[in-house]
Amino acid sequence: MRLCEPCAYLEGLLEKSLLQPLLHRGGLRADVLEDGEIRVGDSVRVLGTDADSPRA
């Protein structure tokens, strides 16, 4: 899981100032391992610690 900071691309699409208001509030990036739904009360866990390793 990695922090997902806002980017200028989104700001350009919406033509609104979003970078400052969303800084450190953008959400998380995660790899989807299988299909399904996450419901309130479901447990979610981190499977590895190599979140900062480069992707192919």
C-alpha positions as CSV (number, residue, x, y, z in Angstrom):
1,M,0.0,0.0,0.0
2,R,1.3,3.5,-0.9
3,L,0.1,7.0,-0.2
4,C,-1.7,8.5,-3.2
5,E,-1.0,12.2,-3.3
6,P,-3.1,14.4,-5.6
7,C,-1.6,15.4,-8.9
8,A,-1.8,18.4,-11.3
9,Y,-3.5,16.2,-13.9
10,L,-6.7,16.0,-11.8
11,E,-6.5,19.7,-11.1
12,G,-6.2,20.5,-14.8
13,L,-9.3,18.3,-15.6
14,L,-11.5,20.0,-13.1
15,E,-10.0,23.5,-13.5
16,K,-10.1,24.0,-9.7
17,S,-7.3,24.4,-7.2
18,L,-7.1,20.9,-5.6
19,L,-3.5,20.2,-4.7
20,Q,-3.3,22.1,-1.5
21,P,-6.8,21.1,-0.1
22,L,-6.1,17.4,-0.9
23,L,-2.4,17.3,0.1
24,H,-2.0,14.2,2.4
25,R,-5.7,13.4,1.9
26,G,-5.6,11.7,-1.5
27,G,-6.0,8.1,-0.3
28,L,-4.0,5.0,-0.8
29,R,-2.9,2.9,-3.7
30,A,-3.2,-0.8,-3.4
31,D,-2.8,-3.8,-5.7
32,V,-6.1,-5.6,-6.3
33,L,-5.4,-9.3,-5.9
34,E,-8.9,-10.7,-6.5
35,D,-12.4,-9.5,-7.4
36,G,-15.1,-8.9,-4.8
37,E,-16.5,-6.3,-2.5
38,I,-15.1,-4.8,0.7
39,R,-17.9,-4.1,3.1
40,V,-18.1,-2.1,6.4
41,G,-16.6,-4.4,9.1
42,D,-14.5,-6.5,6.7
43,S,-10.9,-6.9,7.7
44,V,-8.2,-5.5,5.4
45,R,-4.5,-6.4,5.9
46,V,-1.2,-5.5,4.4
47,L,0.4,-8.6,2.8
48,G,4.0,-7.4,2.3
49,T,6.4,-4.7,3.3
50,D,7.9,-4.0,-0.2
51,A,5.5,-1.2,-1.0
52,D,8.3,1.1,-2.1
53,S,10.0,-1.3,-4.4
54,P,9.9,-0.4,-8.2
55,R,7.2,-2.1,-10.3
56,A,7.8,-3.7,-13.7
